[in-house]
């Protein structure tokens, strides 16, 4: 069985790693030129029931624990005046919750676990055509071609593989603007203290100023705004961003002013909740390609769990991959639906006029929960 994985993100790499452990070889086709071709983003909190479970199936739990930062779970929520609304402090050194790890570190961990040649860099998939006898012919930018018996789309929001299964497309749900403050402890110790070792959310009326501390000492800043206000390109300067937060405490907006380089704005997109496709032999999807959701902490975790579940199904039925894919898809659709609904609800809540009050209620235990602690 020749198995091709389109996309070398977390989902695609976890799938390749677990299949390799079961003696099933797969080739990962990745559009980037190499592992350091671009920034991989900020931190991830890996959930025990999904991301951490997938790493355990991949035999990488110990390596994850050696790289993860439990202190990164610390979470502060402030209002525009700089008042603290919620401050969650994890138990020191505990891995019992959702320890944070930099995306780049996690990706390197997965890449290092694969045999040489498992990832084919500079292979951007542009089309997948069914072959008369089954399987697919893959065509890549630049003229490269390859054949496979089973094709898994792990190729993200703008998945080429998805277009073979459904005509449902993502739609914009918000604008995200990203910035970086490098070497924060030395250059901006006041901002390092403000953010702390983990995550900071500053919630105002229909806008969020967030920051997280990365393992290299930098601060990754993210500004979230409603999609209906202005085009993403309108926020390509610091001045435009600062204008959007006029009246906020300058101690907070200093996160924007101190950033290195210009802002990087982009649209955040999501698939309709409940989107699915009719099963087709020899082809399926994982991660954002299958169920793109707003970024509220589930996307990477669910992509990794998709990969673990699909790998287990394929390993359990090596002579009948079609049955394995069908079983994986039905279970995945059932699992993802409530998570996608929750993600959409939380994302809308965070960009609502009353976001601060709603988020505080969301993070505050109910009386019955306190009684059972």
C-alpha positions in Angstrom: 0.0 0.0 0.0 1.5 3.3 -1.1 0.2 6.0 1.2 0.7 9.7 0.5 0.1 12.5 3.0 -0.4 15.9 1.6 0.9 18.4 4.2 3.7 18.3 6.7 1.9 20.1 9.6 1.3 18.5 13.0 -1.5 16.2 11.7 0.4 14.9 8.7 3.6 14.3 10.7 1.8 12.5 13.6 0.1 10.3 11.1 3.4 9.4 9.3 5.1 8.7 12.7 2.4 6.4 14.0 2.1 4.5 10.7 5.9 4.1 10.7 5.7 2.5 14.2 3.2 0.0 12.8 5.5 -0.8 9.8 3.3 1.1 7.3 5.5 3.5 5.3 4.0 6.8 4.1 5.5 9.8 2.2 4.7 13.3 3.4 4.6 15.9 0.6 5.2 19.4 2.0 5.1 22.7 0.1 7.7 24.4 2.3 11.4 24.4 1.3 12.5 23.0 4.7 11.7 22.9 8.3 13.0 26.4 8.9 11.5 28.0 5.8 9.0 30.0 7.9 7.8 30.8 11.4 5.6 28.0 12.8 3.6 30.3 15.1 3.2 30.5 18.9 2.5 28.1 21.7 0.1 25.2 21.9 -1.5 23.7 25.0 -1.7 20.0 24.4 -4.8 18.4 25.9 -4.4 15.0 27.7 -7.3 13.4 25.8 -6.2 14.5 22.3 -2.8 16.0 21.5 -1.0 14.2 24.4 -2.7 11.0 23.6 -1.6 11.2 20.0 2.0 11.8 21.1 1.8 8.7 23.4 0.6 6.6 20.4 3.6 8.0 18.5 5.9 6.9 21.3 7.0 10.5 21.9 5.4 11.3 25.3 8.7 11.4 27.1 10.3 13.7 24.5 7.3 15.9 24.7 7.6 16.2 28.5 11.3 17.1 28.2 10.4 20.0 25.9 7.0 21.2 27.2 6.6 24.0 29.7 4.0 23.5 32.4 4.4 27.0 33.6 3.2 28.2 30.2 -0.3 27.3 31.4 -0.4 30.4 33.4 -3.2 32.6 32.0 -4.2 36.2 32.8 -7.3 37.9 31.5 -7.4 41.8 31.8 -9.9 44.5 30.8 -8.9 47.5 28.7 -8.0 49.5 31.8 -5.5 46.8 32.7 -7.5 45.4 35.6 -7.0 41.6 36.2 -10.3 39.7 35.7 -8.9 36.1 35.9 -5.5 34.8 36.8 -5.0 31.1 36.5 -1.8 29.7 38.0 -0.9 26.0 37.3 0.6 23.8 39.9 4.4 24.2 39.6 6.1 21.5 37.5 2.9 19.5 37.0 2.1 17.9 33.6 -1.4 16.9 34.7 -3.1 19.7 32.9 -2.4 21.2 29.4 1.3 22.0 29.3 2.4 24.4 26.6 5.0 23.7 23.9 6.1 25.9 21.0 4.8 24.8 17.7 8.2 24.9 16.1 9.6 22.7 18.9 6.8 20.2 18.5 7.2 20.0 14.8 10.9 19.5 15.1 10.3 16.7 17.6 8.0 15.0 15.0 10.3 15.5 12.1 13.2 14.1 14.0 11.2 10.9 14.7 10.7 10.1 11.0 13.1 8.1 8.8 15.2 10.0 6.2 13.3 10.7 3.1 9.8 10.4 4.7 9.2 14.1 4.1 9.5 15.4 0.5 10.1 19.2 0.8 9.2 21.6 -2.0 6.2 19.5 -3.1 3.2 21.7 -3.3 0.2 19.6 -4.4 -1.8 21.3 -7.1 -4.1 18.4 -8.3 -5.0 14.8 -7.5 -6.5 12.7 -10.3 -8.1 9.3 -9.8 -6.3 6.5 -11.6 -8.4 4.0 -13.6 -7.3 1.0 -11.5 -7.7 2.9 -8.2 -5.6 5.3 -6.2 -4.5 8.7 -7.4 -1.9 10.5 -9.5 -0.5 13.5 -7.7 0.7 16.6 -9.5 2.9 19.1 -7.9 4.0 22.7 -8.7 7.0 22.6 -10.9 6.0 19.4 -12.8 6.7 16.7 -10.2 4.3 13.7 -10.3 3.7 10.7 -8.0 1.2 7.9 -7.6 -0.4 6.5 -4.4 -3.0 4.0 -3.4 -4.3 6.0 -0.5 -4.2 9.8 -0.2 -4.7 11.7 3.1 -5.2 15.4 2.9 -3.5 17.1 5.8 -3.0 20.2 3.8 -4.8 22.8 5.9 -7.4 25.5 5.4 -7.0 25.7 1.6 -6.8 22.0 1.1 -6.4 20.7 -2.4 -7.4 17.2 -1.4 -10.6 18.5 0.2 -11.8 19.7 -3.2 -12.0 16.0 -4.3 -14.4 15.2 -1.6 -16.7 18.3 -1.1 -17.3 21.7 -2.6 -17.8 23.2 0.9 -15.3 26.1 1.4 -14.2 28.1 4.5 -15.5 31.6 5.2 -13.9 34.4 7.1 -14.9 34.8 10.7 -12.3 37.3 12.1 -9.1 39.2 11.4 -5.9 38.2 13.1 -2.9 40.5 13.2 0.4 39.0 14.5 3.5 40.7 15.9 6.6 39.6 17.8 8.6 41.2 20.6 12.0 39.6 20.6 14.3 39.1 23.7 11.6 40.5 26.0 13.3 39.9 29.3 16.3 42.1 28.4 14.7 44.6 26.0 11.2 45.0 27.5 11.2 43.6 31.1 7.9 45.5 31.8 6.2 43.6 29.0 7.8 40.3 30.1 6.3 40.8 33.5 2.9 41.8 32.1 2.6 38.7 30.0 4.2 36.3 32.5 5.4 32.8 31.5 2.2 31.9 29.7 -0.8 33.6 28.0 -2.3 37.1 28.4 -5.7 38.1 27.0 -6.9 41.7 27.1 -10.6 41.8 26.3 -12.5 44.8 25.1 -15.6 45.6 23.1 -15.3 43.4 20.0 -11.5 43.2 20.1 -8.8 41.2 21.8 -5.1 42.0 22.4 -3.4 38.7 23.3 0.2 37.7 24.0 2.1 34.5 24.8 5.6 33.9 26.0 7.6 31.5 23.8 10.5 29.3 24.8 13.1 31.5 23.2 12.1 34.4 25.4 10.2 36.3 22.7 6.5 37.4 23.1 4.1 36.6 20.3 1.3 39.2 20.1 -2.0 38.6 18.4 -4.8 41.1 17.8 -8.2 39.7 16.9 -10.9 41.9 15.3 -14.3 41.4 13.8 -14.2 40.5 10.1 -16.8 43.1 9.2 -14.9 46.2 10.4 -12.1 46.7 7.9 -10.1 44.7 5.4 -7.1 42.7 6.9 -4.7 44.9 4.9 -6.0 48.0 6.7 -4.1 46.8 9.8 -0.6 46.4 8.2 0.8 49.3 10.2 1.3 49.8 13.9 -0.4 53.1 13.7 -3.6 51.6 12.4 -3.5 48.9 15.1 -2.9 51.4 17.9 -5.9 53.5 16.6 -8.1 50.4 16.9 -7.2 50.3 20.7 -7.6 54.0 21.4 -8.4 54.6 25.0 -6.9 51.4 26.3 -4.2 51.4 29.0 -0.9 52.3 27.4 0.7 49.5 29.4 -1.3 47.1 27.3 -0.9 48.8 23.9 2.9 48.9 24.5 2.8 45.3 23.3 2.0 46.7 19.8 4.3 49.6 20.0 7.3 47.5 21.1 6.9 44.9 18.4 9.8 44.2 16.0 8.8 44.8 12.3 5.4 45.5 10.8 2.2 43.7 11.7 1.2 40.6 9.7 -2.6 40.7 9.2 -4.7 37.8 7.8 -8.2 36.5 7.7 -9.2 33.7 10.1 -11.5 31.3 8.3 -13.8 28.4 9.5 -15.8 25.6 7.9 -19.5 25.4 8.5 -20.3 23.5 11.7 -21.4 20.0 10.8 -19.7 20.0 7.4 -18.9 16.5 6.2 -18.5 14.6 2.9 -19.6 11.3 1.4 -17.1 8.6 1.7 -14.9 7.9 -1.3 -12.4 5.0 -1.6 -8.8 5.6 -1.0 -9.0 9.3 0.2 -9.7 11.2 3.4 -8.8 14.3 5.4 -7.4 15.2 8.8 -7.1 18.4 10.8 -8.0 21.8 9.2 -8.5 20.1 5.9 -11.4 18.1 7.4 -12.8 20.6 10.0 -11.3 24.1 10.0 -12.4 25.7 13.3 -11.8 29.1 14.9 -8.5 29.2 16.9 -9.7 28.7 20.5 -7.3 25.8 21.5 -8.7 22.8 19.7 -7.4 22.9 16.1 -4.0 21.4 16.6 -5.1 19.0 19.3 -7.9 17.6 17.1 -5.7 17.3 14.1 -3.2 15.2 16.0 -6.1 13.0 17.4 -7.4 12.6 13.8 -4.0 11.4 12.8 -3.8 8.9 15.7 -7.2 7.5 15.1 -6.7 7.2 11.3 -3.3 5.5 11.9 -4.9 3.0 14.4 -7.7 2.2 11.9 -5.3 1.6 9.0 -2.9 -0.5 11.2 -5.9 -2.5 12.4 -7.0 -3.3 8.8 -3.9 -3.3 6.6 -5.5 -5.3 3.8 -8.7 -3.2 3.8 -7.8 0.5 3.9 -11.2 1.5 2.6 -13.0 0.0 5.6 -10.4 1.6 7.9 -11.0 5.1 6.3 -14.8 4.7 6.5 -14.7 3.8 10.2 -12.3 6.7 10.9 -14.5 9.2 9.1 -17.7 8.2 10.9 -16.1 8.4 14.3 -14.3 11.7 13.5 -17.5 13.4 12.3 -19.3 12.4 15.5 -16.4 13.5 17.7 -15.8 16.8 15.9 -19.4 18.2 15.7 -19.7 19.3 19.4 -16.1 20.6 19.5 -16.7 22.7 16.3 -19.9 24.1 17.8 -18.1 25.0 21.0 -15.2 26.6 19.2 -17.6 28.7 17.1 -19.5 29.7 20.2 -16.4 30.7 22.2 -14.9 32.6 19.3 -18.1 34.6 18.8 -18.2 35.3 22.6 -14.7 36.6 22.6 -15.4 39.1 19.9 -18.8 40.2 21.4 -19.5 43.6 23.0 -19.7 41.9 26.4 -16.7 39.6 25.9 -15.0 40.4 29.3 -18.1 39.5 31.4 -18.9 36.4 29.4 -15.3 35.1 29.5 -15.1 35.7 33.3 -18.3 33.6 33.7 -16.8 31.0 31.4 -13.7 30.6 33.5 -15.3 31.0 36.9 -16.4 27.6 38.5 -20.1 27.3 39.3 -20.9 26.9 43.1 -21.6 23.2 42.6 -18.2 22.8 41.0 -16.5 24.6 43.9 -18.2 22.3 46.3 -16.8 19.1 44.7 -13.2 20.4 44.3 
